[in-house]
């Protein structure tokens, strides 16, 4: 095992011990020891994650909220709650007001936000995830604070259907939860108007390249109502430097990081996250 991989494994083990509830952490560590050769060969801790996929897990989040996951919802748990990839640079989960979750997937971030006290709009293009988001919200008792929108997130006049992984017909056909036809676009201004949102405490985005559509329009005045952004960025679909410039022009300080949390420049091929807060 090389030193970089060893550091990553060590960091993930520590984060699991710190964030998972004791019983969940103990089960995961037991599975890690039993599957250590497989983890080293695959350069992944997913063999250990399968323990959670059989039994479910509980996590103590950085906001103090405890999230309960059934077995069906555990694949991204370590990234979301243990590595804390969306809030690790000091962004805060609002305790009230609104959170918008673009690319909600199974709803792990949305339910975390709701348990922390926020009202959440969970936007997800793959139609089959709507039930999973609602099921997870019900499992954690926050159904009333999680609102699901099945849509392609987009800008004001730039269609989201033109940019990103799920915009590609072949890739859409291979999605795990997508219906034969993609859903309609939904712009952020229209979304905020529909829910009468006058302030967004945090906007999280993981839409596989679609972020370049959401922030491409010349009219980004809606950004003035957003306090924080946590964006997973996919530079293959657009110019990261231009995206960073637009966000800075709208009053954000932008922190660029790679998957391990290291600082990177906007032209780096390791760029994966933008963390944005008001200057």
C-alpha positions in Angstrom: 0.0 0.0 0.0 1.5 3.3 -1.0 1.7 6.3 1.4 -1.1 8.3 -0.2 -3.5 5.4 -0.1 -2.4 4.6 3.5 -3.1 8.2 4.5 -6.6 8.1 2.9 -7.5 4.8 4.6 -6.2 6.1 7.9 -8.2 9.3 7.6 -11.4 7.4 6.7 -11.0 5.0 9.6 -10.6 8.0 12.0 -13.6 9.8 10.6 -15.8 6.7 10.9 -14.8 6.3 14.5 -15.6 10.0 15.1 -18.9 10.2 13.2 -20.6 6.8 13.2 -22.5 5.8 16.3 -20.5 3.4 18.4 -22.3 0.3 17.3 -22.2 1.3 13.7 -18.5 2.2 13.9 -17.7 -1.1 15.6 -19.5 -3.1 13.0 -17.7 -1.3 10.2 -14.2 -1.7 11.8 -14.9 -5.5 12.2 -15.8 -5.7 8.5 -12.7 -3.7 7.6 -10.4 -6.1 9.5 -12.2 -9.1 7.9 -11.9 -7.7 4.4 -8.6 -5.8 4.7 -6.8 -7.7 1.9 -9.8 -7.0 -0.4 -9.8 -3.3 0.5 -6.1 -3.1 -0.3 -6.4 -4.9 -3.6 -9.4 -2.7 -4.7 -7.9 0.5 -3.2 -11.3 1.1 -1.7 -13.1 0.7 1.7 -16.3 -0.4 0.0 -15.9 -4.0 1.1 -16.2 -2.7 4.7 -19.1 -0.5 3.8 -21.0 -3.6 2.8 -21.5 -4.2 6.6 -23.7 -1.1 6.7 -25.5 -2.2 3.6 -26.6 -5.3 5.4 -27.5 -3.8 8.7 -28.0 0.0 8.3 -26.2 2.6 10.5 -26.5 5.7 12.6 -24.3 8.8 12.3 -23.6 11.8 14.5 -23.3 14.7 12.1 -21.1 17.7 12.5 -24.2 19.7 13.4 -25.1 17.4 16.3 -28.0 15.8 14.5 -28.2 12.0 14.4 -29.1 10.4 11.1 -30.5 6.9 10.9 -30.0 5.0 7.6 -31.7 1.8 6.7 -29.5 -0.7 4.8 -30.8 0.5 1.4 -29.4 4.1 2.0 -25.8 3.4 3.1 -23.6 3.5 -0.1 -22.6 7.2 0.3 -22.8 7.4 4.1 -19.0 7.4 4.7 -18.5 10.3 2.2 -21.5 12.3 3.5 -21.3 12.0 7.2 -17.8 10.7 8.1 -15.6 12.6 5.5 -18.1 15.5 5.7 -17.2 16.5 2.1 -19.8 19.3 1.8 -19.0 21.2 5.0 -15.4 20.3 5.8 -14.0 23.8 5.1 -16.2 25.6 7.7 -19.5 26.0 5.9 -22.4 25.6 8.3 -25.6 23.7 8.1 -28.5 26.1 8.7 -30.5 25.5 11.9 -33.6 27.2 10.3 -34.6 28.7 7.0 -34.0 27.0 3.6 -31.5 24.6 2.1 -31.6 23.6 -1.5 -30.1 20.2 -2.4 -29.4 19.9 -6.1 -28.7 16.3 -7.0 -30.3 14.9 -3.9 -29.8 11.2 -4.9 -31.2 9.1 -2.0 -31.6 12.2 0.3 -28.8 11.8 2.7 -27.9 15.5 2.7 -31.5 16.6 2.6 -32.5 14.6 5.6 -29.4 15.8 7.5 -30.4 19.4 6.8 -34.0 18.8 7.9 -32.8 17.1 11.1 -30.7 20.2 11.8 -33.8 22.3 11.6 -33.9 23.6 8.0 -36.6 23.3 5.4 -35.2 21.5 2.3 -36.0 21.3 -1.4 -34.5 18.1 -2.7 -34.0 18.4 -6.5 -33.2 15.1 -8.3 -33.4 14.3 -12.0 -33.6 10.5 -11.6 -37.3 9.8 -11.0 -36.8 6.6 -9.0 -35.0 8.5 -6.3 -38.1 10.4 -5.2 -39.5 7.5 -3.3 -36.1 6.8 -1.6 -35.8 10.4 -0.5 -39.3 10.4 0.9 -38.7 7.0 2.6 -35.6 8.3 4.3 -37.3 11.5 5.5 -40.1 9.4 7.0 -37.6 7.0 8.6 -36.1 10.0 10.4 -39.3 11.8 11.2 -38.7 14.9 9.0 -41.2 14.4 6.2 -42.8 17.8 6.8 -39.4 19.5 6.1 -38.3 17.7 3.0 -39.9 18.7 -0.3 -38.9 16.6 -3.3 -38.8 18.0 -6.9 -38.1 15.7 -9.8 -36.4 18.0 -12.3 -33.3 18.9 -14.2 -31.8 21.9 -12.4 -30.9 24.7 -14.7 -30.2 28.4 -15.0 -32.7 31.1 -16.1 -32.4 30.8 -19.8 -29.7 28.1 -20.3 -31.3 24.6 -20.4 -29.9 22.1 -18.0 -30.6 19.4 -20.5 -27.5 20.6 -22.5 -24.8 20.1 -19.9 -23.6 17.2 -17.7 -23.7 13.5 -17.4 -27.4 13.0 -17.2 -27.9 15.3 -20.2 -26.2 12.7 -22.4 -28.7 10.3 -23.9 -26.5 7.2 -23.5 -25.5 8.0 -20.0 -29.1 8.8 -19.0 -30.1 5.3 -20.3 -27.6 3.7 -18.0 -28.7 5.6 -14.8 -29.8 3.4 -11.9 -33.1 5.3 -11.2 -33.9 7.3 -14.3 -37.1 6.8 -16.3 -37.0 6.4 -20.1 -37.6 10.2 -20.5 -35.7 12.9 -18.6 -37.8 15.3 -16.5 -38.3 18.9 -17.5 -35.9 21.7 -16.5 -36.4 23.7 -13.4 -34.6 27.0 -13.0 -33.4 28.1 -9.6 -35.4 31.4 -9.7 -38.6 29.4 -10.5 -37.9 27.0 -7.7 -37.4 29.7 -5.2 -40.5 31.5 -6.4 -42.6 28.3 -6.1 -41.6 27.8 -2.5 -41.6 31.5 -1.6 -37.9 31.3 -0.6 -36.5 34.7 0.1 -33.2 33.5 1.6 -31.2 30.3 1.0 -28.9 29.4 3.9 -27.0 26.8 2.0 -27.1 25.5 -1.6 -25.5 22.1 -2.2 -24.9 20.9 -5.7 -23.8 17.5 -7.1 -25.4 17.3 -10.5 -22.6 15.7 -12.5 -21.6 18.7 -14.7 -25.0 20.4 -14.7 -23.6 23.0 -12.4 -22.2 24.7 -15.5 -25.8 25.2 -16.8 -27.1 26.4 -13.4 -24.5 29.1 -13.2 -24.0 29.9 -16.9 -26.9 32.4 -17.4 -26.1 36.1 -17.6 -28.8 36.8 -15.0 -27.6 35.3 -11.7 -29.4 37.9 -9.5 -31.0 35.0 -7.6 -27.5 34.3 -6.1 -27.8 37.5 -4.0 -30.3 35.5 -1.9 -27.8 32.6 -1.2 -25.5 32.7 1.8 -23.4 29.6 1.1 -22.7 27.2 -1.7 -21.1 23.7 -1.6 -20.5 22.6 -5.2 -19.1 19.3 -6.5 -17.6 20.5 -9.8 -16.9 18.4 -12.9 -14.4 20.4 -15.1 -14.8 18.1 -18.1 -18.2 19.8 -18.7 -17.1 23.5 -18.4 -14.5 26.1 -17.5 -14.0 26.0 -13.7 -12.1 29.3 -13.7 -15.0 31.0 -15.3 -17.4 29.5 -12.8 -15.2 30.7 -10.0 -15.1 34.1 -11.5 -18.9 34.4 -11.7 -19.3 33.3 -8.0 -16.7 35.8 -6.9 -18.4 38.6 -8.9 -21.6 37.8 -6.9 -19.9 38.3 -3.6 -18.5 34.9 -2.7 -15.1 33.9 -1.4 -14.4 30.6 -3.2 -12.3 27.8 -1.6 -11.1 25.2 -4.2 -10.3 21.7 -3.0 -9.5 18.2 -4.3 -11.2 15.0 -3.2 -8.9 14.7 -0.2 -9.5 18.3 0.9 -6.3 19.7 -0.4 -6.2 23.2 -1.9 -5.9 23.3 -5.7 -6.0 26.0 -8.4 -9.0 26.3 -10.8 -7.1 24.7 -13.7 -6.1 21.6 -11.7 -7.3 18.2 -13.0 -7.8 17.3 -9.3 -10.4 20.0 -8.6 -13.6 18.5 -7.2 -15.2 20.9 -4.8 -16.0 24.6 -4.5 -16.9 25.9 -1.1 -18.4 29.4 -1.2 -19.3 31.8 1.6 -20.1 35.5 1.6 -17.1 37.9 1.6 
